[in-house]
Amino acid sequence: MKAAILALLLLFLSVCEAEPLRVGLESQDYLPYYRALPGRSAEGYAIALLQRFASSQGMSLELEALPINRLHRNLQTTDRLMLVFPDNPAWSRQLKGDVRMHYSRPAIRIVDGSLVLREHLGRGTDAVRRLGTVRGFTPEAWLQRLQERQVQLVEAGDIGSLVRMLLRQRIDALYANPEVLRYYLAEHTDLGSDRVQMDPELPLARTAFHASSLNHPQLLEAFDRFLADQAAELARLRREYGLACGPSDQAEALPACNQAAEAR
C-alpha cells in the first residue's frame, strides 16, 4: 500500500514539474482559425489543436501572442519559446535570416482565394484592376500581375475594411481566406454568407500552417505523430469550429465534410 501511495505521489510531482509547452503566435484575429491578442484569451480551431497536443504530451499550454517582428526576435534571442504556430517555410524569410528552422508536417491546410460580389462572379482576371488585401498579407496568387502592374494592390487594416471597400466598389476583388471571410460576414454583418463569394476562375493559392522550432525538433516529431494519430478527431474539431466543407477543408487528407456526409 505504501509503495502504491509513493508511486502516485511521484507521478503527481512529475506532472506538477513538467515543463509547459510554450508556443508563440503572431498577434492576429484570424477566426475561425485563431485569435490571439494581448490581454485576451486565445481561441479558435488552432488553439484547440494545440491544447490537445499539449495534453497528449502531459504538458500544460502557455501561449504568447506577439507582433511578428518580436515573435521571431524572441525565438532567436531567448530560450523561452519552444514552438511557433502557425508558421511556414515560405513566410518571414527576411526575419528568419540564416537561422535554420525545423518544421512539422502541414497541420492545417489553407486555400486563399479571390473573392468578389456575387453579381461579379465569372468576370475573369482582366476585370480585376484593384485588388484588396489585409496589410502585411502577401497575395501570392497575384504576384505576377502585380509585378507587371496589371493590378493595383490596395491594403487595409482588417477584413471588415476590405468588405466595405468591396461593397462600395473601391476594389474589384479581395484576396483572403474564404473561411475567415465567411466567419466575419456571419458574425459582424447582416449581408448573408453568399453576398461575397470566392470566384473559382480567379487566382488562388494553396498553403498550410506548420509548427516550427529552433531548438526542439523532438517536439515536432511528436507533433507529427499526434497529427497522424488524431486525424479523425481533428476533422471533428474542424466541424465544431465551422471549417467543414470549405475549400481549405477539402484540401485536407481527411476532410471533415466527408465525415459529416457519412454520419447522415
N, C-alpha and C positions, 0 to 999 in steps of 0.2 A: 504493500500500500504506500509506504513512504517513497519507494522508488518511483511509483507512478506519479505521485504528487510532485516529486523532484523533477521528473521529466516534463510535466505540464508547466512547471514554473520556468524551467529553462526555455521551453518553447515560447512561453509568454514573453520572457525577457528578450529572446531573439527577435520576435516580431516587433516589440517596442523599440529595439535598437536598429531595426532595418533602415537603411538609408532611403529617404524618399526619392521618387523619380521626379527630377526637376527638369521641366520642359519649358523652353522659351517659345513664344508665339509672337508673330508680328501683331501689334495692336491694330485691330481691324474689326469692322462689323461686316461679316460675310455670311450671315444666316441665310439658309438653314445649316450651312456647313459649320460655321462657328462665329461667335462674337466674343472677343477678348479685349476688354477696355480697362484701363487703370481705374481702380476703385469700384469695379463691378464684378459680380460673379460671372465666370466664363460659362458659356452654354453653346449648345448645338451638337450636331452629329459627331464632329471630330473630337469634341471634348468627351462625349460618352464613349467613343472608341478608346481614347487614351486612358480613361478611368478603368475600363475593363482590362486593358493591357496591364496597367499598374497592379491591379488586383490579382491578375494571373501570376504576377511575379512576387506576390507577397509584399508589395510596396504601396505606400500612400503616394498620392499625386500632388505635386506642387507646380503651379503654373505661373509663369512670369510674362506678362504682356508688355512689349516694348516696341518703340518705333524701330523700323527695320535697320537703321544705321547702328543704334545702340545694341540691338539684338546681336548682330554679328561682331561688334566690338567686344561685348561681354563674353561671347562664346570664345573668342580668340585670346582674350587677356586675363580671364579668370577661369577657375575650375568649377564655377557654380552650376552652369547649365550642362546637363547630360545629353539632352536631345533638343533639336529644333523641329517643330512641326507646325504647319506644313512647310516643306522645302522641296526643291527640285534641282537637279544638277545644272539646269539652264538658267536658274534665277540668280540674281545679285552677284554676277561674276566679278564685277569690279570690287564689291565689298569683300568678297572672299579672297581675292588676290591669288597668291600661290599656295594658300593653305589647302592641304589635302583632306577633303571631307569624305566621310563614309556615308553611304545612303542605303536605305531599306529598299525593298521591292515596292512597287506602287501600292499605296494604302487606300487611296480614293481616286477613282478615275474622274476626270473633269473634261467636259466639252464646252468650250467657249464659242459663242456664235454671234452672228449679226442679227439684231432684232429691229423690226420695223412696225409701223402701224399696220393693223390688219388690212386696211384697204390698199396698202402699198406692197403687199406680198407679190413676188414674181416679177418685179420690175427689172431685176438684174443689177449687176455691179455698176454699169455705166450711170445708173440713176442715183448712185450714192456719191455725192460731192463733198459732203461734210459728215464726218464720222465722229460720234461722241464716245468717250470712254472715261472711266474714273481716273483721276490724276495719279500717275505712278503705275498704271496698269498698261502693259505693252500689248497692243493689238497685233499679235504675231501673224495672224492670217492675212493682214492687210499691209504688211511691211513693204512689199514690192511696190504697190500702188502709192503708198505714202512717200517712198523714196523717189518715185517718178513724178511726184506732185500731181498725180491724178485725183487724189483725195486730200482734203484738208482735215487735220486732226483737231477736234475741239474737246478740251478736257474740262471736267467738273469735279467738285469735291466729293460727291456721293451719287449713288444711283438715282435718288429722288430728283436731283437737279437735272440729270440726263433725261429722265422720263418727261419732266416738264418742258425741256427743250425740244424733245421729240414731238410732243403734243402741239407745240407752237410752231413746229416745222422749222426750227432754227438749226436742226440737224436732220439728216435724211435717214440715219440708222444709228443705233448704239451698239457697241461691242461689249458683251458681258456674258456672264454665265446665266443661262436661261432659268435655272432653278432659283438663283439668287433674285433675279428679276421677278419671277412668279411669286416668290415669298413677299417681296416688297409690295407688289400690287395687291396681294391679298390682305396684308397686314396694315397698309398705310393709305390705301386709296379705295374708291368705290368704282374703279374703272372696269373691273372684271378681269379674269385671268387671260382672256383671249384678245384684249384690246391691243396689246403689243405682243408680237409673236416672232420666234426665230424663223428666218427665211432660209430654207434648205438650199436655195440657189445662190446664196451669198457665202463668202468665205467663212470657214470655221476652223478651229484648231483643237486638237486632242492633246491633253497633257495629264498630269497626275500629281497628287500630293504624296510625297515621300516623307519619312522621318530621316533626319541627318544627325551625325555626331562627329565630333572631332577626336574624342579620346575613348569612346565606348562602343567599339564595333560589336562587342559581345551582346550588348543590349539590342542592337539592330538585328542580330541573328535571332534572338529571342522574339523580337517583334515580327520578323518574317514568319516564324513558326506559328505565332499567335494568329496572324492574318490567314494562314492556310487552314489552321485547325478550326477557326471560328468564322469561316466564310458564311455559313448559313445564319449564324447569329447576327453578323454584321449586315446581312441582307435584311433581316427582320428589323434591325435598327434603322436602316435607310427608309423602310416603310413608315416606321414610327415618326421619323423626322420629315416626312413628306417628300422624300427623294426618290421614291419608286417611280419607274416608267418614264422618267425624263431622259433626255439624250445622254447625260452622264451615267445614269444607272444602266442604260442599255449597253454602255461600253464596258461594264464590269464583267468579269469572268462568270459570276453568278448573279445575274440581275435580280433585284428584288421584285421587279414586275412579273417575272416568270413564276416566282414562288407565289405571288398573290393570285395569279391566274389558276395555278394548280390547286390552291386552297379552296377555290369556289366550287 
